[in-house]
Amino acid sequence: MKQFFCLGLTLLIGLSLQAQMLNDPVYVNCTWQPRTDIKNANSTLSQVALEMGVTMPLLQKTQTKLYQSVYYRNSNFSHKNIGLQAFSTIHDARYTLTLRQQLYKNFDVLVMPRLLLRSDLRQSVSHKDLFYAGVVSVNYAVLGNPNFKIGVGAALNNDFRHNAIILFGMLTYYAPKWRVEITPLTANVAYKLQNKWEAGLFVHIDGALSHIKSVPLADGSESQYLRNYQILVAPNLTYPVYKNIMGHLKIGVAPSRNYQYVDNDFEKIASTLQKMNNSFFVKAGFSFRINN
């Protein structure tokens, strides 16, 4: 039950990423997590991740809008544990189509198919590096207000379980002074201050299944897949840099973070679970904003 709750909450926080990509169609972020002890092991792990995304409109009509998005993240790990050496670098590339179709009166449907490449790229790219994801939701504009929407939907998810089907709800609210986004994988609440400054709270559940070079295990078997999971919580500050260039800064905590190998059937291998102690993180970046 706890796993399904986390998956549902995770989904309630990837559409929020998509919302950011529509308001900020070009962005670059860097996340640093300092060296942190691994529980019940004499080893530590640190991580630096660089991510970037670009969103481009393909079709803009009154009732139909279609976008394409390209996203890439490079995560570099530094650690002492020999069993974790197989994932010193993980690449995460995503191509997403986003279709929003207006239906009867205050209803619209959102369709988001996504192709993912997640791998350490230490071998030639193959079908094992590719994963699929997607979202379908029906949304309702509350009291006819297009800036206040609630919705329900279903998603194909490959962040924590292979080809899991998840049901979820979502809420977005935009006002002159407030922005609230509770959508698959991120929850973001922001209050707009003067001169385009914003302050708020950010919660993100980050996870992925990634294909890696085969790792020999203690029982003589091998693993070719890695599962990682973490929760990030931080106050969020957005500030103008130059014209439509916005700066973003988050300094917060990761109260839950772990890594684990899974077998070729994507079942978790209990003996390989690596739980991290609580740690802080810093995330900073820039974006080009077209809709403030």
PyMOL commands that set and color helices and strands:
alter all, ss='L'
color gray80, all
select helices_A, chain A and resi 2-11+15-23+82-87+127-129+142-144+194-196+270-272
alter helices_A, ss='H'
color red, helices_A
select strands_A, chain A and resi 26-37+44-60+64-79+89-102+107-119+130-141+148-157+164-174+178-183+186-192+198-216+222-242+245-262+274-275+279-288
alter strands_A, ss='S'
color yellow, strands_A
deselect
rebuild
show_as cartoon
